[in-house]
Amino acid sequence: MTESYIITLAQNAMLTALILAGPVLAVSLIIGSLVSLFQAATQIHEMTLNFVPKIIAIALVLFVLGSWMGQQLLAYTAGILISLPDMPR
């Protein structure tokens, strides 16, 4: 294995992880900010009020984008498995 091959493999792994986690993290950040703004405006400081909308929104994102995420992960895994015979030594 050469250094460039390992660096490329790590870059692809990080990019795939970022692509897969991005939508879930973005929705969680937006919903968390909106709930925190609501809590600050109404002075309601209930701990569970922050988690329930996040869980619902994340479940909805996973339901909508789950198949796409699975396809991306499958394509990445297939690419790694296909490149195994050509792996430099």
C-alpha positions in Angstrom: 0.0 0.0 0.0 1.3 3.4 -0.9 0.8 6.5 1.1 -1.4 8.1 -1.6 -3.7 5.1 -1.7 -4.2 5.3 2.1 -4.8 9.0 2.0 -7.3 8.7 -0.8 -9.1 5.9 1.0 -9.3 8.0 4.2 -10.5 11.1 2.3 -13.2 9.0 0.6 -14.3 7.6 4.0 -14.5 11.0 5.6 -16.4 12.5 2.7 -18.9 9.6 2.7 -19.4 10.0 6.5 -19.9 13.7 6.0 -22.4 13.2 3.2 -24.3 10.6 5.2 -24.3 12.5 8.5 -24.8 16.0 7.1 -28.6 16.0 6.6 -29.3 14.5 10.0 -27.0 16.9 11.8 -28.3 19.9 9.9 -31.9 19.1 10.8 -31.0 18.5 14.4 -29.2 21.8 14.5 -32.0 23.7 13.0 -34.7 22.1 15.2 -32.6 22.6 18.3 -32.0 26.2 17.5 -35.7 26.8 16.9 -36.7 25.1 20.1 -34.1 27.0 22.1 -35.4 30.2 20.6 -38.9 29.3 21.6 -37.8 28.3 25.1 -36.0 31.6 25.5 -39.0 33.6 24.3 -41.5 31.9 26.5 -39.2 31.1 29.5 -40.3 27.5 29.4 -37.2 25.4 30.5 -38.5 21.9 30.2 -35.7 19.5 29.4 -37.8 17.1 27.4 -39.1 19.8 25.1 -35.8 19.9 23.3 -35.6 16.2 22.6 -39.0 15.3 21.3 -39.0 17.6 18.3 -35.5 16.5 17.4 -36.3 12.8 17.6 -39.4 13.3 15.4 -37.5 15.4 12.9 -34.5 13.0 12.7 -36.9 10.0 12.3 -38.6 11.9 9.5 -35.2 12.7 7.8 -34.1 9.0 8.1 -37.5 7.9 6.7 -37.2 10.2 3.7 -33.5 9.9 3.0 -32.8 6.4 4.4 -32.8 4.6 1.1 -30.5 7.3 -0.5 -28.1 7.0 2.5 -28.1 3.2 2.1 -27.3 3.5 -1.6 -24.4 5.9 -0.9 -23.0 3.5 1.8 -23.5 0.5 -0.5 -21.7 2.3 -3.4 -18.8 3.2 -1.1 -18.5 -0.3 0.2 -18.7 -1.8 -3.3 -16.0 0.6 -4.5 -13.7 -0.6 -1.7 -14.4 -4.2 -2.3 -13.9 -3.9 -6.0 -10.5 -2.1 -5.5 -9.2 -4.8 -3.2 -7.6 -6.9 -6.0 -5.9 -3.9 -7.4 -4.6 -2.7 -4.1 -0.9 -1.8 -4.4 1.4 -3.8 -2.2 
